[in-house]
Amino acid sequence: MADVVIELKGLTKIYGIQPAVDHLDLEIKRGEVFGLLGPNGAGKTTTILMILGLVEPTEGEVKVLGINSTREPLKVKKWVGYLPEDVGFYEDMTGLENLKLTAALNGMEEKEAVKAAEELLEKVGLGKLKTKKWEHIPEA
């Protein structure tokens, strides 16, 4: 594994004429803890989405573990996890149904998806909530 895990060079994203991120240079090394702080509209989320390869930069380069996330986003996704503030679960579905849907959208067979979802819910201590609709599960 590389010493530099995230490297941004001249990272820029412009929406229309408005720069959201303006020539950001950043290097995060293995073992470092790093946070992006700033007011609404400062470009924090846009920067994270570019690191993940979910938004293409207007210019500049993003590397995660030496992998260019713009050119090879699937390779980056194997190494990076991202949980947005609004997770986007369907409130009228149970926790198990939401996880099964996500698994199906990623090409997993239903039987395998159910098994994996149940194991995951148990692993994180939410097994007893698998039959509750998401709207009835309090935020933690």
Secondary structure, 3 states (H helix, E strand, C coil): CCCEEEEEEEEEEEECCEEEEEEEEEEEECCCCCCCCCCCCCCHHHHHHHHCCCCCCCEEEEEECCEECCCCHHHHHCCCCCCCCCCCCCCCCEHHHHHHHHHHHCCCCHHHHHHHHHHHHHHCCCHHHCCCEHHHCCCC
